[in-house]
Amino acid sequence: MISKGREALFFIIGLLVMLGAVWVLRPPSPATASAPPNLWIFYARATGTQEMLWGRRYTAAGRPRGTPLKLGPLGLTQETEVAGAGEGAVWVTTGPMVFGIREGRVWRRYPAPSGAQVLSLAVFSGRLYGVVESRQARRVSVMAWRHRWRTVKSGMPLGITTLVAGPHHSVWALTAEPHKARLTEVAGGQRAYGTASLEPQGTAGFAGNQPIIPYARGASQFGYWSRRAHAFASVYQAAISVTNTQPLWGLGVRGMIPFASGRFRFGRTVPWPSPQATTLVVIGQGHPWIAVLDGFSQGRWFNVETGQFGPGFQIKTPWWAVVRAASLGS
């Protein structure tokens, strides 16, 4: 009787140990694998004829952390990709200077090339890239920092130029002009795409090897270009912009639209949790979480891997602040 009881007890203990090992060793579910990161908000204050750029770290819920950083005078920059994150640091350009911020403090200062301004920047595969314009030139260049700025692509046309992560660790530059777009590989190869006459919406991404560029024609026709133009049925079934993530998602009037098997899947749209007040801006790439900003003062987290919205956030900046950029942060 005692022997049988011991056998049963050992069996139960062994079963519990086995179940515990399975629980510990099993991979985390995508929904719980990570939490949304911190945010960095960069804002300017006018002092006479000069704007001074400040930066501050906020929690994922929008609460301020630490003290604001006074970075320096704001020069010539673009409206997009003024700040970005990578390799444990947050990077921001003021035009004449690029700052690297780590652990809430300025960690690196990289001056722009002589006679030029760094208009925007991004980090891909641990390397810092900048869109650079000379004060005299009518062209822009893409440069990368490795002990100094080194040109990786020159002679690019003027236009709103954003950097895009491509397949196989390639880096591309999207040049948005009023009635056409160019997608040029600047690292990893020499490929280039040029669209027919259309009005690019200013974002691009890749679904595998497939480039995706949303566009408009007039006020009522929307579509996306992927080596040829694809028209959407209506504005209510349209991706107005896209994420620079894998997998790629479109932002539509009704919610986040997945791109799968070569097309946008409107039947699987994830609806917005609440009405959106302004034009939406997406922050983030290379991380499961992106921040969908509804203006620079509020937004909501979205996980591109699980296809689920996370918590919302509300940012409170000083009354005098004019927000210039935002970035995910450590």
Disulfide bonds with the S-S distance in Angstrom:
none
